[in-house]
Amino acid sequence: MIINNSISADSYTVRAERLQLLSTNIDTFAVDLGIIDPRLTSCRNADGEWDDACAKCVVEDGQKDEAYEEFNKAVLAASKYYSALKKHLLTIIYEFGGKPDDFINQYGFNVDSPRKYKPLTAAIEAWKREHDRLVAIPDPRVVSGAMMTNLWAHKTGIDYLSNAAYIEKNEADTAFDEKQALFDVHTNLLQFVLTAAILTWGDEDPRLNLLGFKPKSEIWTPGQPGSGWDSAPIAKMIKAFDPLDGILAGCEDYEGTERFDLRIAWAKKNDPAPDMPDTDTYTDIMQPALLDADGFPLQKNFVYYLWIRARKDGEVSEWSEVASFEWTE
């Protein structure tokens, strides 16, 4: 919902609403406002460009998530096969007697079976080197050639899927960067149209609504009399459930991060809970507990639903479980 003219602070949802109105109605007012090409064409195309950019992000994110899911499944399968084959080989080693500890150490079996990608591939490589060495002697304390081939196939498979997942991640990151760049381009375009409209019509003209803006008297000001909105920063809402210990539960390996993505939805008290929005309310922000509420007021007797994910070292966590908060002040 458009509640103000703070264009640069738009959420993705608000930006989509502004651009839809701008592209739909600009031809009606272009002559009056003195907007000509190439800006006129940019205004006409803005809504479609934004929809395409958002759709591309959804597709690329989906492909990235699918690639990582396939990769993680393959790592799990390889880990299980490694563990099962290790037990089989240990049976062979103990069966032949001698100094089993020497062979156990040479195979790298003196530590727990690895479950993560890099340690697992390193362990498989070490196993294959020892396998090839013993086969060449020859020594019977090895698994069959077919079993070794299967284990190595697991390694090459997860290597391939790891690279494929990184490719999909890069494409998703590129799509996001392109969307952010387009957001900035449209911010400048909207600001130009808003300035032209105010200079031509004044800041109270209702036609501003048709171009994606608000007349001055219709701007929702936090805490204004009768508005029903609270002027407190959104931090009060987030702090109510301690974001780092609560809402970020399940975001493994992201301790100490200071950048987050935040999605917010809301509904009237006793109404059904909404689904998580498709776009971020705030993207790549610093410390959500310190986030300013400029442009995001809180309405009394509404329930707010928040999802958050952490960013660290170029990686992004999974979305948290939804956290809800009823605003009653």
C-alpha positions as CSV (number, residue, x, y, z in Angstrom):
1,M,0.0,0.0,0.0
2,I,1.3,3.4,-1.0
3,I,1.3,5.6,2.1
4,N,3.8,8.3,1.3
5,N,6.2,9.8,-1.3
6,S,9.4,8.3,0.2
7,I,10.3,6.8,-3.2
8,S,13.8,5.7,-2.3
9,A,12.6,3.8,0.7
10,D,9.9,1.8,-1.2
11,S,9.5,-1.8,-0.4
12,Y,9.3,-4.0,-3.5
13,T,5.6,-4.3,-3.1
14,V,5.1,-0.5,-2.9
15,R,7.4,0.0,-5.9
16,A,5.3,-2.4,-8.0
17,E,2.2,-0.4,-7.1
18,R,3.8,2.9,-8.0
19,L,5.1,1.7,-11.3
20,Q,1.8,0.0,-12.3
21,L,0.0,3.3,-11.8
22,L,2.7,5.3,-13.5
23,S,2.8,3.1,-16.6
24,T,-1.0,2.9,-16.9
25,N,-1.7,6.6,-16.5
26,I,1.3,8.5,-17.8
27,D,-0.1,9.0,-21.3
28,T,-3.0,10.8,-19.8
29,F,-0.9,13.4,-18.1
30,A,2.4,13.5,-20.1
31,V,1.6,16.6,-22.2
32,D,0.4,18.5,-19.2
33,L,3.6,17.6,-17.2
34,G,5.9,18.2,-20.2
35,I,7.2,14.6,-20.1
36,I,8.5,13.5,-23.5
37,D,10.7,10.8,-24.9
38,P,12.9,9.1,-23.8
39,R,11.4,9.6,-20.3
40,L,7.9,9.1,-21.6
41,T,8.8,5.7,-23.0
42,S,10.7,4.8,-19.8
43,C,7.5,5.6,-17.8
44,R,5.4,3.5,-20.1
45,N,7.8,0.5,-19.9
46,A,8.6,0.8,-16.2
47,D,5.9,-1.5,-14.9
48,G,6.8,-4.3,-17.4
49,E,10.5,-3.9,-16.7
50,W,10.0,-4.3,-13.0
51,D,7.7,-7.3,-13.4
52,D,10.2,-8.9,-15.7
53,A,13.1,-8.2,-13.2
54,C,11.1,-9.6,-10.3
55,A,10.0,-12.7,-12.2
56,K,13.6,-13.3,-13.3
57,C,14.7,-13.2,-9.6
58,V,11.9,-15.6,-8.6
59,V,13.0,-18.1,-11.4
60,E,16.7,-17.8,-10.7
61,D,16.2,-18.1,-6.9
62,G,14.1,-21.2,-7.6
63,Q,16.7,-22.7,-9.8
64,K,19.4,-22.0,-7.3
65,D,17.4,-23.5,-4.5
66,E,16.7,-26.6,-6.6
67,A,20.4,-26.9,-7.5
68,Y,21.5,-26.7,-3.9
69,E,18.8,-29.2,-2.8
70,E,20.0,-31.7,-5.4
71,F,23.6,-31.1,-4.3
72,N,22.8,-31.6,-0.7
73,K,20.9,-34.8,-1.4
74,A,23.9,-36.1,-3.4
75,V,26.3,-35.3,-0.6
76,L,24.1,-37.2,1.9
77,A,23.9,-40.2,-0.5
78,A,27.7,-40.1,-0.9
79,S,28.2,-39.9,2.8
80,K,25.9,-42.8,3.5
81,Y,27.7,-44.9,0.8
82,Y,31.1,-44.0,2.2
83,S,30.0,-45.1,5.7
84,A,28.5,-48.3,4.5
85,L,31.6,-49.2,2.4
86,K,33.9,-48.3,5.2
87,K,32.2,-50.8,7.5
88,H,32.5,-53.4,4.7
89,L,36.2,-52.8,4.3
90,L,36.8,-52.8,8.1
91,T,35.3,-56.3,8.1
92,I,37.9,-57.3,5.4
93,I,40.8,-55.7,7.3
94,Y,40.0,-57.4,10.6
95,E,39.4,-60.7,8.8
96,F,42.9,-60.8,7.5
97,G,44.4,-59.9,10.9
98,G,48.0,-58.6,11.0
99,K,48.2,-55.0,12.1
100,P,44.7,-53.7,11.4
101,D,45.4,-50.3,13.0
102,D,48.0,-49.6,10.4
103,F,45.5,-50.1,7.6
104,I,42.8,-48.2,9.4
105,N,45.1,-45.2,9.7
106,Q,46.3,-45.4,6.1
107,Y,42.7,-45.4,4.8
108,G,41.9,-42.5,7.1
109,F,39.4,-44.5,9.1
110,N,40.8,-43.4,12.4
111,V,38.4,-40.4,12.4
112,D,34.6,-40.2,12.1
113,S,33.1,-40.6,8.6
114,P,32.8,-37.1,7.0
115,R,29.4,-35.8,6.2
116,K,30.2,-32.4,4.6
117,Y,31.2,-31.9,1.0
118,K,34.9,-30.9,1.2
119,P,35.9,-33.3,4.0
120,L,34.0,-36.1,2.2
121,T,35.7,-35.6,-1.2
122,A,39.1,-35.4,0.5
123,A,38.4,-38.6,2.3
124,I,37.3,-40.4,-0.9
125,E,40.5,-39.2,-2.6
126,A,42.6,-40.5,0.2
127,W,40.8,-43.8,0.1
128,K,41.3,-44.2,-3.6
129,R,45.0,-43.5,-3.3
130,E,45.4,-46.2,-0.7
131,H,43.2,-48.6,-2.6
132,D,45.3,-48.2,-5.8
133,R,48.5,-48.6,-3.8
134,L,47.3,-51.9,-2.2
135,V,45.9,-53.2,-5.5
136,A,49.3,-52.7,-7.1
137,I,51.2,-54.8,-4.4
138,P,48.7,-56.7,-4.4
139,D,47.1,-56.7,-0.9
140,P,43.7,-58.3,-0.3
141,R,42.6,-55.6,2.2
142,V,40.6,-53.6,-0.4
143,V,37.1,-53.4,-1.6
144,S,36.1,-54.7,-5.1
145,G,36.9,-52.6,-8.1
146,A,33.2,-52.1,-8.8
147,M,32.6,-50.8,-5.3
148,M,35.6,-48.4,-5.6
149,T,34.2,-47.2,-8.9
150,N,30.9,-46.5,-7.3
151,L,32.5,-44.5,-4.5
152,W,34.5,-42.5,-7.0
153,A,31.3,-41.9,-9.0
154,H,29.7,-40.4,-5.9
155,K,32.7,-38.0,-5.6
156,T,32.6,-36.9,-9.3
157,G,28.8,-36.5,-9.0
158,I,28.9,-34.1,-6.0
159,D,31.8,-32.2,-7.6
160,Y,29.7,-31.6,-10.6
161,L,26.6,-30.6,-8.6
162,S,28.6,-28.3,-6.4
163,N,29.8,-26.4,-9.5
164,A,26.3,-26.4,-11.0
165,A,24.9,-25.0,-7.7
166,Y,27.5,-22.2,-7.7
167,I,26.6,-21.3,-11.3
168,E,22.9,-21.1,-10.3
169,K,23.9,-19.0,-7.3
170,N,25.9,-16.6,-9.5
171,E,22.9,-16.3,-11.9
172,A,20.6,-15.6,-9.0
173,D,22.9,-13.0,-7.5
174,T,23.2,-11.3,-10.9
175,A,19.4,-11.2,-11.3
176,F,19.2,-9.6,-7.9
177,D,21.8,-7.0,-8.7
178,E,20.1,-6.2,-11.9
179,K,16.8,-5.8,-10.1
180,Q,18.5,-3.5,-7.6
181,A,20.0,-1.4,-10.4
182,L,16.6,-1.1,-12.0
183,F,15.1,-0.1,-8.7
184,D,17.6,2.8,-8.6
185,V,16.8,3.8,-12.2
186,H,13.1,3.8,-11.5
187,T,13.7,5.8,-8.3
188,N,15.2,8.6,-10.3
189,L,12.4,8.4,-12.9
190,L,9.7,8.5,-10.2
191,Q,11.3,11.4,-8.5
192,F,11.4,13.3,-11.7
193,V,7.7,12.7,-12.4
194,L,6.8,13.6,-8.8
195,T,8.7,16.9,-9.0
196,A,7.1,17.7,-12.4
197,A,3.6,16.9,-11.1
198,I,4.0,19.0,-7.9
199,L,5.4,21.9,-9.8
200,T,2.5,21.7,-12.3
201,W,-0.4,20.9,-10.1
202,G,0.7,21.6,-6.6
203,D,1.2,19.0,-3.8
204,E,-2.5,18.5,-3.0
205,D,-3.8,17.5,-6.4
206,P,-5.7,14.2,-6.4
207,R,-4.2,13.3,-9.8
208,L,-1.0,12.5,-7.9
209,N,-2.7,9.3,-6.8
210,L,-3.0,8.1,-10.4
211,L,0.7,8.4,-11.0
212,G,1.7,6.4,-7.9
213,F,2.1,9.3,-5.4
214,K,0.2,10.8,-2.5
215,P,-1.2,14.3,-2.1
216,K,0.4,16.0,0.9
217,S,-2.8,15.7,3.0
218,E,-3.1,11.9,2.3
219,I,0.5,11.0,3.4
220,W,0.4,8.8,6.4
221,T,2.5,10.3,9.0
222,P,3.5,8.1,12.0
223,G,1.7,9.2,15.1
224,Q,-0.5,11.8,13.4
225,P,-3.8,12.4,15.2
226,G,-6.5,10.0,14.2
227,S,-4.2,7.9,11.9
228,G,-4.2,4.9,14.1
229,W,-0.5,4.4,13.5
230,D,2.2,4.3,16.1
231,S,5.3,6.4,15.7
232,A,7.6,3.8,17.4
233,P,10.4,2.4,15.2
234,I,10.0,-1.1,13.9
235,A,12.8,-2.1,16.2
236,K,10.2,-2.3,19.0
237,M,8.3,-4.9,17.1
238,I,11.4,-6.9,16.3
239,K,13.0,-6.7,19.7
240,A,9.9,-8.2,21.2
241,F,11.1,-11.7,20.3
242,D,14.9,-11.1,20.3
243,P,15.8,-11.6,16.7
244,L,19.2,-13.1,17.1
245,D,18.0,-15.9,19.5
246,G,14.5,-16.2,18.3
247,I,13.7,-15.3,14.8
248,L,17.1,-16.5,13.5
249,A,16.8,-19.9,15.1
250,G,17.7,-22.4,12.5
251,C,19.9,-20.1,10.5
252,E,23.0,-22.3,11.1
253,D,26.5,-21.0,10.8
254,Y,25.4,-17.3,10.7
255,E,26.5,-16.3,14.2
256,G,27.9,-12.8,14.3
257,T,26.4,-11.7,11.0
258,E,25.2,-8.1,10.8
259,R,23.3,-8.0,7.6
260,F,19.8,-9.4,7.0
261,D,16.8,-9.6,4.6
262,L,13.4,-9.0,6.2
263,R,9.9,-9.7,4.9
264,I,6.9,-8.4,6.7
265,A,3.2,-9.1,6.2
266,W,0.3,-8.1,8.4
267,A,-3.4,-8.7,8.9
268,K,-6.2,-7.5,11.2
269,K,-6.4,-9.2,14.5
270,N,-8.4,-12.5,14.2
271,D,-8.0,-12.5,10.3
272,P,-6.2,-15.5,8.8
273,A,-2.4,-15.3,8.8
274,P,-0.9,-14.2,5.4
275,D,1.7,-16.1,3.5
276,M,5.3,-14.9,3.3
277,P,5.5,-12.1,0.7
278,D,7.4,-12.9,-2.6
279,T,9.6,-9.8,-2.2
280,D,11.7,-8.4,0.6
281,T,10.4,-5.5,2.7
282,Y,14.0,-4.6,3.5
283,T,17.0,-6.1,1.7
284,D,20.6,-6.4,3.0
285,I,20.0,-4.2,6.1
286,M,22.3,-3.7,9.0
287,Q,21.1,-5.1,12.4
288,P,17.3,-5.4,12.1
289,A,16.9,-4.5,15.7
290,L,18.2,-1.0,14.9
291,L,16.0,-0.6,11.7
292,D,14.3,2.8,11.4
293,A,10.6,2.7,10.8
294,D,10.5,5.6,8.4
295,G,7.9,4.7,5.8
296,F,6.8,1.7,7.8
297,P,4.4,2.7,10.6
298,L,2.6,0.2,12.8
299,Q,-1.1,0.1,13.1
300,K,-2.9,-0.7,16.4
301,N,-4.8,-4.0,16.7
302,F,-2.9,-5.5,13.7
303,V,-0.8,-8.7,13.8
304,Y,2.5,-8.5,12.0
305,Y,4.3,-11.5,10.6
306,L,8.0,-11.4,10.1
307,W,10.5,-13.7,8.2
308,I,14.2,-13.0,8.3
309,R,17.4,-14.5,6.8
310,A,21.0,-13.7,7.5
311,R,23.8,-12.7,5.1
312,K,27.4,-13.6,5.8
313,D,30.5,-13.9,3.6
314,G,28.5,-13.9,0.4
315,E,26.2,-16.6,1.6
316,V,22.5,-16.4,2.6
317,S,20.8,-18.5,5.2
318,E,17.4,-20.1,4.8
319,W,14.4,-18.1,5.8
320,S,13.5,-18.3,9.4
321,E,10.2,-19.7,10.7
322,V,7.5,-17.0,10.8
323,A,7.4,-14.9,14.0
324,S,4.2,-13.0,14.7
325,F,3.6,-9.9,16.9
326,E,0.4,-8.1,17.8
327,W,0.7,-4.4,18.0
328,T,-1.7,-3.0,20.7
329,E,-0.1,0.2,21.8
